[in-house]
Amino acid sequence: MIGALLRMPVDAVHRRMFERLQERGFTDIDPAHLIVFQWPGPDDTRPSELAARLQISKQALNYLLGQLEQLGYLERRPDPHDQRGKRIAVTKRGRTAIRTIREAVDEIETAWAEQLGSDHFAQLKTLLLTLNQLTTTREPAARQDELVP
């Protein structure tokens, strides 16, 4: 149940991002591309590092990067510290798309703060930040009834 409760607001955020991009003329972006632009963004990252952070395969990421590169949102450039490696560089068009995405997130946060009330929204953000820290630092402890004898 908690997974669905967390997923549904995320889906709403993604819909708002995509709608705002479409309204601003970024009609060539596909919803699948949004993962590449999620915070903190792909700029100056190695594709392999980005794939690991996004928890997708290198092949899937390279497919998305190829599309976004063709569309002019980013470039893969040689890594100055590793002759075999590449680094992702977000283009001017890509930075404009990222600003549009951030504006959409700001809009939805403002709407939710109004709908929930600023105190409840602040509490929600605090709880989500805490949960995020807990899930990135360790696995949740098993409940007593889940332990195998």
N, C-alpha and C positions, 0 to 999 in steps of 0.2 A: 504493500500500500504506500509506504513512504516513497518508493521509487516513482510511482505515478504522481504523487503529490509534488515531488520535486521536478519531474519531467514536464508536467503541464505548463507551469509558468515559464520554463525554459523554451518550450515550444512557442508560447505567446511572444517571448522576446525575439526569437528567430523570425517569426512571421512579421513583426514590426520592422525588424532590420531589413528584411527582404522587400517589404512594401515600400519603405522609405527609399531604398536603393532604386527600385523601379520608378518611383515618382521623380527621382532626381536624374533619370536618364541612364542609369546603369542597368540597362535591360539585357545585357549580355551575361550578367552574373547569374549563376545557378545557385539554388539553396545549398547544394553540396559544397560550394566554394566558401561558404561562411566559416567553416571550421578552420580554414587557413588563416583567416583574419582575426580569430578570437584572441582576446587579450592574453599575453602582452604583444602579440603580433609576430610576424615572421621576419621582420627586418634584421639583417645581419646575423641570421641563424643558418646553420648548416641544415640541409634537408634531413639528414639522419637524426639530428637533435630535435628538429621540429616534429618528425614522425613519432619519435619516442614520447615527446611531451603531449602530443595529440592522441597517442595510443592508437595509431593506425599504421598499417604496413608502409614500408618505404615505397613499394610499388604504387599503392593507392595515392600516397602523397605526391609522388613524381607525376602521376597522371594529372592530378589537380594543378600542380605547379606548371606543368606544360600548357594546360588550358589557360591559366591565368597569365602566363608569360605571353602566349599568343594574343591574348586580349589586351595586353599592355598594362597590366596591373602590377607586375613584378618582373624581375630579371634574375637569372642565376648567373653569378659572376665568379671568376676564380677567387679562391681563398688566398689572401696574401701570405698566410702563414703555412699553407699546405698546398703544394703544387697540384696534388691530385684532387683536392676538395673544392667544393663550391660553397658560396654563401648566397643567401637570398637578399635581394635589394628591392624594396618597394619603390615603385615609380611615383611620379607626381599624380598620375591617375589613380594609382593604388592608395596613396595617402588621402586623396579626396574621398575615395570610397570608404576608407576607414573612418574619416571624420563624420561621414554620413551615418555610418553604423553607430558610432558613439552618440551622435545626436538622437538616434532612434532609441538607444538604451536610456539616455537621459529623459526622453519623453515618457517612456513607459515607467521609469522610476518615479517621475513627478506624478503621473496618473495614479500609480499604486499608493503613493504617499497620501494623495488626496482621498482615495477610496478607503484606505485602511486607517487613516489618521497618521500624522507625522510620528507620534510616539510608538504606535504599533509597527510602523514601517521601519523605524530606527531599531526597534527590538528585533524584528525579522532579520535585518541586515547583520546585527550583532550575532544572533544565533547562527546564521548561515556562515559567517566568518569563523566563528568558533568551531562549527562542524567541519568546515573546510580544513582548518588547521589540524583538527583531530584525525581526519581521514588521510591527510598527507604525511603525518608523522608516525602513525602506527595503525595497525588493523584494529577494528573494534574488538573488545574483549568478548569472549564467548559467554553466553548466558549459561547458568548452571544446568538448565534442562537440556542444553544442546551438547554438553560434554559427553563424550563416548567413554564408557568405563574400560 
